[in-house]
Amino acid sequence: MSEPEMIDATGLLCPLPVLKLRKRMKPLAPGDVIVLRADDPAAVIDVPHFCAEAGHELVEMVEDGAVTLYRVRKG
């Protein structure tokens, strides 16, 4: 299994991290995983909400200092 694609959205504010995630997920096949790096405090709310609305699975959220990594599986 290959490494998941990474999206670096550090330094971007709401709604840009979720917009980047949505755009990069469109061409993925169901079950593919992508990782979003974001330091916007609103992303902690926005990313899980986006996943729930769009039918994707938020596999994990890992804090790494000021940055949070969101591992998302396409639904």
Residue pairs with C-beta under 8 A, 6 or more apart in sequence:
4 32
4 33
4 34
4 35
4 71
5 24
5 28
5 34
5 35
6 34
6 35
6 36
6 37
7 17
7 20
7 21
7 24
7 34
7 35
7 36
7 37
8 37
9 16
9 17
9 20
9 21
9 36
9 37
9 38
9 40
9 43
10 37
10 38
10 39
10 67
11 39
12 20
12 38
12 40
13 40
13 42
14 40
14 42
14 43
14 46
15 46
16 40
17 36
17 38
17 40
17 43
17 46
17 47
18 43
18 46
18 47
18 50
20 36
21 34
21 36
21 47
21 50
21 70
21 72
22 50
22 54
24 34
25 34
25 54
25 56
25 72
25 74
28 34
28 74
29 74
30 74
30 75
31 73
31 74
32 73
32 74
33 59
33 71
33 72
33 73
33 74
34 71
34 72
34 74
35 69
35 70
35 71
35 72
36 43
36 47
36 69
36 70
36 72
37 67
37 68
37 69
38 47
38 67
38 68
38 70
39 66
39 67
39 68
40 46
43 68
43 70
44 61
44 68
47 58
47 61
47 70
47 72
48 58
48 61
50 56
51 57
51 58
51 72
54 75
55 75
56 72
56 73
56 74
56 75
57 72
57 73
57 75
58 70
58 71
58 72
59 71
59 72
59 73
60 69
60 70
60 71
61 68
61 69
61 70
61 71
62 68
62 69
62 71
63 69
